Amino acid sequence: MMANLFAMRSFKTSPDMQSWQNDYLRGTGMEMYTETLSPTFIGMPFAQATELCFTKLKLLLLAIEIKGEDGSDSKISINPRGAKIQANTQGFFIAQSADEVKRAWFYCKACHEDIKDETLIKKCKCKNLATFRKGVRAVQMVGRANDHHPPPTFTPPELPKKVHVRGEAGREKEDSLMRNHQGMPTAMVNSMSSSKQVNKVKPTVNRSTPDNMAVSPSQQPGGGGGYNRPTSRASGGNNMNNNGGLQVGIADDQAKDFDFEKTEMKYDSTGMFHWGPAKSLEECILDRNQAAMTVLNGHVVVCLFADPDSPLIGLRNLVMPLRASNFHYHELKHVVIVGSVDYIRREWKMLQNLPKISVLNGSPLSRADLRAVNVNLCDMCVILSAKVPSNDDPTLADKEAILASLNIKAMTFDDTIGVLSQTAAGEEDTLSPVGSPIVLQRRGSVYGANVPMITELVNDSNVQFLDQDDDDDPDTELYLTQPFACGTAFAVSVLDSLMSTTYFNQNALTLIRSLITGGATPELELILAEGAGLRGGYSTADSLSNRDRCRVGQISLYDGPLAQFGEAGKYGDLFVAALKSYGMLCIGLYRFRDTSSSCDASSKRYVITNPPDDFSLLPTDQVFVLMQFDPGLEYKPNRGTRGKDDNS
């Protein structure tokens, strides 16, 4: 879906094609566009503006540009919670053409509210709209003038200040001085107090700091220069004197009671990704027996072909989106890398701080290794190759990746052990003749062909070898092939179109990166560009606020709160209900290619990007949504046992 969004192409359906191909091709014509929202949208909540764009203008509004306060940089916010549209707000849309997106700029409630045909929404002669456009042009002209001739800025120098922490000892000294001053003449006391005021603003150089003086975090023992010093647990974040007066930071004598070694850092310094203390590679290596004894389920298997001297491909870029902080820790999927340890050792410096990673020193072509990591129970199997392809025959460039894919598809897992689960209380078990509440539920794929898998290819034409039942012409373009439409193949050439998309729309790259990588900030980009890798940071209100961002998810229509729309429902009704009730923004469908109920029906799915509002839904459909972050409660395995122990 994402690859089709940043590719610039048009679509043309044909009656000779199958119905699933026509639905898929319509989605491939969708592209990302930006347009300024008309004054009609000013003051609307984002959810209301999105509903209006979808139902009235037939546009999908994904995100808006939120201007920073106090002149700070603006940011692109995807499906923001509670945000309202301001004047001159840029909107980010998914549509077929730039002409369609112009409707968001032309829309006027006074002129277009009663229009049923969205193609009739054209430029009107409304006075408010004309005034608004003049204001936009004026703002743009002023901005360009400031870019060419920036005004001179002058920052006055700041005088260093000494922060005095008033404790009991300091108060006693001050009281004794005041008692001594009572017998002095008033003029002498005033002169002494004035000299104190002067001394307060004098800089102190190479002067020892008393015990009751607060120093900067970079000078405190154990306090890194890049992080804010954490507050004391006993004081609840604030240190108070005995009279409950001045709030100050941690002083040196109080910092002795704070154990920095035991303070847990859960996220990186920007709060965008989960972070943990560095682990050595040896701690994360599993042999075949250990992997088989480990309960691996719902994980991600990375099959990596690489020689010890192969060029680095950056495995961190693959794992980091799976460690985004808008996932709770218990939602993170375990990543198991199957490949050469000698190569992974060179990549490990960038992976050592990411949690839940294991390495199996083996070969992706070994069925024993694949069974040991429970590849049939994984949520996704990613097949990559870091080897340099030879120039002799381009067809052989993807030999190992294709063989690994075909090898997994040919495997069977008849010995899969089912998961024992207990039915809910009060439910009758009609399947068991003896009425036992224990039923056997088989989870996972019995046949390797049903294992969710994606294979990276160097040569586009090699996609024809991935599916044995694929009847695509070898000369067919990659995006039209069945493996690409079903999400089982990805080629490096797909990224070539990203350059042209960025040329025409520079913000499209930022939006796509946020959707794929889980979020990015200028601070994080600077840290990664310097090559230091992720740094841990103490949780602050600002860093934790970065967790509150949406993420891409899949919702099933077979059961759950939206199951009612799976029974002959319409996509437009589903879109409005999901947005109003749950704040979820639907962006597409994931449908079975073969919708028949025969036993020979294929289990492959394909992507339908932004279907029309009158598109009929099926119970087996899955919906791609941009869902809001749910703060909820952090998962704790022994959350319920503590209360029992305390009561006992």
Secondary structure as the mmCIF struct_conf table of DSSP 4:
data_model
#
loop_
_struct_conf.conf_type_id
_struct_conf.id
_struct_conf.beg_label_comp_id
_struct_conf.beg_label_asym_id
_struct_conf.beg_label_seq_id
_struct_conf.end_label_comp_id
_struct_conf.end_label_asym_id
_struct_conf.end_label_seq_id
HELX_RH_AL_P HELX_RH_AL_P1 MET A 2 LEU A 5
BEND BEND1 PHE A 6 ALA A 7
TURN_TY1_P TURN_TY1_P1 PRO A 15 ASP A 16
BEND BEND2 MET A 17 MET A 17
HELX_RH_AL_P HELX_RH_AL_P2 SER A 19 THR A 28
TURN_TY1_P TURN_TY1_P2 GLY A 29 GLY A 29
STRN STRN1 GLU A 31 THR A 36
HELX_LH_PP_P HELX_LH_PP_P1 LEU A 37 SER A 38
HELX_RH_3T_P HELX_RH_3T_P1 PRO A 39 PHE A 41
TURN_TY1_P TURN_TY1_P3 ILE A 42 GLY A 43
STRN STRN2 PRO A 45 PRO A 45
HELX_RH_AL_P HELX_RH_AL_P3 PHE A 46 THR A 55
TURN_TY1_P TURN_TY1_P4 LYS A 56 LYS A 56
BEND BEND3 LEU A 57 LEU A 57
STRN STRN3 LEU A 60 ILE A 66
HELX_LH_PP_P HELX_LH_PP_P2 LYS A 67 GLY A 68
HELX_RH_3T_P HELX_RH_3T_P2 GLU A 69 GLY A 71
HELX_LH_PP_P HELX_LH_PP_P3 SER A 72 SER A 74
STRN STRN4 LYS A 75 ILE A 78
BEND BEND4 ASN A 79 ASN A 79
BEND BEND5 ARG A 81 GLY A 82
STRN STRN5 LYS A 84 LYS A 84
HELX_LH_PP_P HELX_LH_PP_P4 ILE A 85 GLN A 86
TURN_TY1_P TURN_TY1_P5 ALA A 87 ASN A 88
STRN STRN6 GLN A 90 ALA A 95
BEND BEND6 GLN A 96 GLN A 96
HELX_RH_AL_P HELX_RH_AL_P4 ALA A 98 PHE A 106
HELX_RH_AL_P HELX_RH_AL_P5 LYS A 109 HIS A 112
TURN_TY1_P TURN_TY1_P6 GLU A 113 ASP A 114
HELX_RH_3T_P HELX_RH_3T_P3 GLU A 118 LEU A 120
HELX_RH_AL_P HELX_RH_AL_P6 LYS A 127 HIS A 148
BEND BEND7 HIS A 149 HIS A 149
HELX_LH_PP_P HELX_LH_PP_P5 PRO A 150 PRO A 152
HELX_LH_PP_P HELX_LH_PP_P6 PRO A 156 PRO A 160
HELX_LH_PP_P HELX_LH_PP_P7 LYS A 162 VAL A 163
STRN STRN7 HIS A 164 HIS A 164
HELX_LH_PP_P HELX_LH_PP_P8 VAL A 165 VAL A 165
HELX_RH_AL_P HELX_RH_AL_P7 GLU A 168 HIS A 181
TURN_TY1_P TURN_TY1_P7 GLN A 182 GLY A 183
BEND BEND8 MET A 184 MET A 184
HELX_RH_AL_P HELX_RH_AL_P8 THR A 186 LYS A 200
TURN_TY1_P TURN_TY1_P8 VAL A 201 VAL A 201
BEND BEND9 LYS A 202 LYS A 202
BEND BEND10 ASN A 206 ASN A 206
HELX_LH_PP_P HELX_LH_PP_P9 SER A 208 PRO A 210
TURN_TY1_P TURN_TY1_P9 ASP A 211 ASN A 212
STRN STRN8 MET A 213 MET A 213
TURN_TY1_P TURN_TY1_P10 PRO A 217 GLN A 219
BEND BEND11 GLN A 220 GLN A 220
TURN_TY1_P TURN_TY1_P11 PRO A 221 GLY A 222
TURN_TY1_P TURN_TY1_P12 GLY A 225 GLY A 226
BEND BEND12 TYR A 227 TYR A 227
HELX_LH_PP_P HELX_LH_PP_P10 ASN A 228 SER A 232
TURN_TY1_P TURN_TY1_P13 ARG A 233 GLY A 237
STRN STRN9 ASN A 239 ASN A 239
TURN_TY1_P TURN_TY1_P14 ASN A 242 ASN A 243
BEND BEND13 GLY A 244 GLY A 244
STRN STRN10 VAL A 248 VAL A 248
HELX_RH_AL_P HELX_RH_AL_P9 ASP A 252 ALA A 255
TURN_TY1_P TURN_TY1_P15 LYS A 256 ASP A 257
TURN_TY1_P TURN_TY1_P16 PHE A 260 LYS A 262
HELX_LH_PP_P HELX_LH_PP_P11 THR A 263 MET A 265
STRN STRN11 TYR A 267 ASP A 268
TURN_TY1_P TURN_TY1_P17 SER A 269 THR A 270
BEND BEND14 GLY A 271 MET A 272
STRN STRN12 PHE A 273 HIS A 274
HELX_RH_AL_P HELX_RH_AL_P10 LEU A 281 CYS A 284
STRN STRN13 ILE A 285 LEU A 286
HELX_RH_AL_P HELX_RH_AL_P11 ARG A 288 MET A 293
BEND BEND15 THR A 294 THR A 294
BEND BEND16 GLY A 298 GLY A 298
STRN STRN14 VAL A 300 PHE A 305
TURN_TY1_P TURN_TY1_P18 PRO A 308 ASP A 309
BEND BEND17 SER A 310 SER A 310
HELX_LH_PP_P HELX_LH_PP_P12 PRO A 311 LEU A 312
TURN_TY1_P TURN_TY1_P19 LEU A 315 LEU A 315
HELX_RH_AL_P HELX_RH_AL_P12 ARG A 316 VAL A 319
HELX_RH_3T_P HELX_RH_3T_P4 MET A 320 ARG A 323
STRN STRN15 ALA A 324 ALA A 324
TURN_TY1_P TURN_TY1_P20 SER A 325 ASN A 326
BEND BEND18 PHE A 327 PHE A 327
HELX_RH_3T_P HELX_RH_3T_P5 TYR A 329 GLU A 331
HELX_LH_PP_P HELX_LH_PP_P13 LEU A 332 HIS A 334
STRN STRN16 VAL A 335 GLY A 339
HELX_RH_AL_P HELX_RH_AL_P13 VAL A 341 GLU A 347
HELX_RH_3T_P HELX_RH_3T_P6 TRP A 348 MET A 350
TURN_TY1_P TURN_TY1_P21 LEU A 351 ASN A 353
BEND BEND19 LEU A 354 LYS A 356
STRN STRN17 ILE A 357 ASN A 361
BEND BEND20 GLY A 362 GLY A 362
TURN_TY1_P TURN_TY1_P22 PRO A 364 LEU A 365
HELX_RH_AL_P HELX_RH_AL_P14 ARG A 367 ALA A 372
TURN_TY1_P TURN_TY1_P23 VAL A 373 ASN A 374
HELX_RH_3T_P HELX_RH_3T_P7 VAL A 375 LEU A 377
BEND BEND21 ASP A 379 ASP A 379
STRN STRN18 MET A 380 SER A 385
BEND BEND22 LYS A 387 LYS A 387
HELX_LH_PP_P HELX_LH_PP_P14 VAL A 388 SER A 390
BEND BEND23 ASN A 391 ASP A 392
HELX_RH_3T_P HELX_RH_3T_P8 PRO A 394 ASP A 398
HELX_RH_AL_P HELX_RH_AL_P15 LYS A 399 LYS A 409
TURN_TY1_P TURN_TY1_P24 ALA A 410 ALA A 410
STRN STRN19 THR A 412 THR A 412
TURN_TY1_P TURN_TY1_P25 ASP A 414 ASP A 415
HELX_LH_PP_P HELX_LH_PP_P15 THR A 416 GLY A 418
STRN STRN20 VAL A 419 GLN A 422
HELX_LH_PP_P HELX_LH_PP_P16 THR A 423 ALA A 424
TURN_TY1_P TURN_TY1_P26 ALA A 425 GLY A 426
BEND BEND24 THR A 430 LEU A 431
TURN_TY1_P TURN_TY1_P27 PRO A 433 VAL A 434
BEND BEND25 PRO A 437 PRO A 437
STRN STRN21 ILE A 438 GLN A 441
BEND BEND26 GLY A 444 GLY A 444
BEND BEND27 VAL A 446 VAL A 446
STRN STRN22 TYR A 447 TYR A 447
HELX_RH_3T_P HELX_RH_3T_P9 GLY A 448 ASN A 450
BEND BEND28 VAL A 451 VAL A 451
STRN STRN23 MET A 453 LEU A 457
BEND BEND29 VAL A 458 ASN A 459
HELX_RH_3T_P HELX_RH_3T_P10 ASP A 460 PHE A 465
TURN_TY1_P TURN_TY1_P28 LEU A 466 LEU A 466
TURN_TY1_P TURN_TY1_P29 GLN A 468 ASP A 469
TURN_TY1_P TURN_TY1_P30 PRO A 474 ASP A 475
BEND BEND30 THR A 476 THR A 476
HELX_RH_3T_P HELX_RH_3T_P11 LEU A 478 LEU A 480
BEND BEND31 THR A 481 THR A 481
HELX_RH_AL_P HELX_RH_AL_P16 GLN A 482 ALA A 485
TURN_TY1_P TURN_TY1_P31 CYS A 486 GLY A 487
BEND BEND32 THR A 488 THR A 488
STRN STRN24 ALA A 489 ALA A 491
HELX_RH_3T_P HELX_RH_3T_P12 VAL A 492 LEU A 495
HELX_RH_AL_P HELX_RH_AL_P17 ASP A 496 PHE A 504
HELX_RH_AL_P HELX_RH_AL_P18 GLN A 506 THR A 517
BEND BEND33 GLY A 518 GLY A 518
HELX_RH_AL_P HELX_RH_AL_P19 PRO A 522 ALA A 529
TURN_TY1_P TURN_TY1_P32 GLU A 530 GLY A 531
STRN STRN25 GLY A 536 GLY A 537
HELX_RH_AL_P HELX_RH_AL_P20 ALA A 541 SER A 545
TURN_TY1_P TURN_TY1_P33 ASN A 546 ARG A 547
STRN STRN26 ARG A 551 SER A 556
BEND BEND34 LEU A 557 GLY A 560
TURN_TY1_P TURN_TY1_P34 PRO A 561 LEU A 562
HELX_RH_3T_P HELX_RH_3T_P13 ALA A 563 GLY A 566
TURN_TY1_P TURN_TY1_P35 GLU A 567 ALA A 568
STRN STRN27 LYS A 570 LYS A 570
HELX_RH_AL_P HELX_RH_AL_P21 TYR A 571 TYR A 582
STRN STRN28 LEU A 585 PHE A 592
BEND BEND35 ARG A 593 ARG A 593
BEND BEND36 SER A 598 SER A 598
TURN_TY1_P TURN_TY1_P36 CYS A 599 ASP A 600
STRN STRN29 ARG A 605 THR A 609
BEND BEND37 ASN A 610 ASN A 610
TURN_TY1_P TURN_TY1_P37 ASP A 613 ASP A 614
HELX_LH_PP_P HELX_LH_PP_P17 PHE A 615 PHE A 615
STRN STRN30 SER A 616 SER A 616
HELX_LH_PP_P HELX_LH_PP_P18 LEU A 617 LEU A 617
TURN_TY1_P TURN_TY1_P38 PRO A 619 THR A 620
STRN STRN31 GLN A 622 MET A 627
HELX_LH_PP_P HELX_LH_PP_P19 GLN A 628 PHE A 629
TURN_TY1_P TURN_TY1_P39 PRO A 637 ASN A 638
HELX_RH_AL_P HELX_RH_AL_P22 ARG A 639 ASN A 647
#
